[in-house]
């Protein structure tokens, strides 16, 4: 195991990831821990080694169940859901390549349009609400899926460790649905869109909330987000900016609820916020459908 080191600003590196400076220490052994390694305790945070061993006076391995920063259960593989999501996107992309446009036209985000190969109008306005979800797993080409999957792996893994699997999965789908709903509301109804970008922008938003909660320097994340937004609003890239903005707003809202929920009503507040965002999605879809039909 590598030893922690001091970075240029005097902050120690995480004892498991020395290249990640952190100002948070384990309340038992005082080892520095980064967001991916920290485990929420009744007071402060603990490192995974202390959680496993139950070290410290009066502590036993089975005395308390270790929790993540958001109150989720600490998993043996903190990136499992991220891996599964990436695997699903890759598998669906292979199906797209094998089947062709007919498959994509059936499942992409589409408001209302006549589509080649179909005898009836297609779109969410025709009752095909499943497109709000399925579009999140489709991609338009090799560069598109490569960029999205690299972003999902880079930002999704640490966030999954901080939230726990169930909360992370809820964040991902709610953010993706928020992006799809805003696309449905503002995009031309005959303009198809697809991609995991809405959900990934939601992860960006939630990551900003986590970093702010831990007093981390937000400038690198903000810089990356600004670069992504520049690409989003560049006409040459033909990106559905509505999905990105909708996902970002949804991720900020859900992330804030996940991280700042009071401990005594944590689950109620966390999933209540998810329910409110989903309600906004449903209202948006109903209103837009009324406009198109």
ZIKA-V740014 format. One line per field, one symbol per residue. ss: DSSP state (H for helix, E for strand, C for the rest). psi: psi as a letter, one per 40 degrees, with the letter a starting at -180 (. if undefined). burial: 1 if it has 9 or more other ideal C-beta (glycine too) atoms within 8 Angstrom, else 0. A space follows every 10 residues. Layout:
BEGIN
ss->???
psi->???
burial->???
END
This chain:
BEGIN
ss->CCCCCECCCC CEECCCCCCC EECCEECCCC CECCCCCCEE CCCCEECHHH HHHCCCCCCC CCCCCCECCC CCECCCCCCH HHHHHHHHHH HHHHHHHHHC HHHHHHHCEC CCECCCCCCC CECHHHCCCC HHHHHHHCCC CHHHHHHHHH HHHHHHHHHH HHHCHHHHHH HHHHHHHHHH HHHHHHCCCC CCECCCHHHH HHHHHHHHHH HHHCCCCCHH HHHHHHHHHH HHCCHHHCCC HHHHHHHHHH HHHHHHHHHH CCHHHHHHHH HHHHHHHHHH HHHHHHHHHH HHC
psi->hiiiihadee hiiiddgdeh iiehihedee ihhidddihh idhaiiiddd dddfiiheii dedihiiade eihhidgeed dddddddddd ddddddddda ddddddeihh chihhheiei iiideeegdd dddddeeiie iddddddddd dddddddddd dddidddddd dddddddddd ddddddihde hiiiiedddd dddddddddd dddefihedd dddddddddd ddehddefhg dddddddddd ddddddddde hiddfddddd dddddddddd dddddddddd de.
burial->0001001000 1111111101 1101111110 1111111111 1000111111 1001000010 0000011111 1111000111 1110110111 0110110000 0011101111 1110000100 1111110100 1111111110 0001100110 1110111111 1111101111 1111111111 1111101010 1111111111 1111111111 1111000100 1101100110 1100000011 0111111111 1111111110 1000010011 1111011101 1001101110 010
END
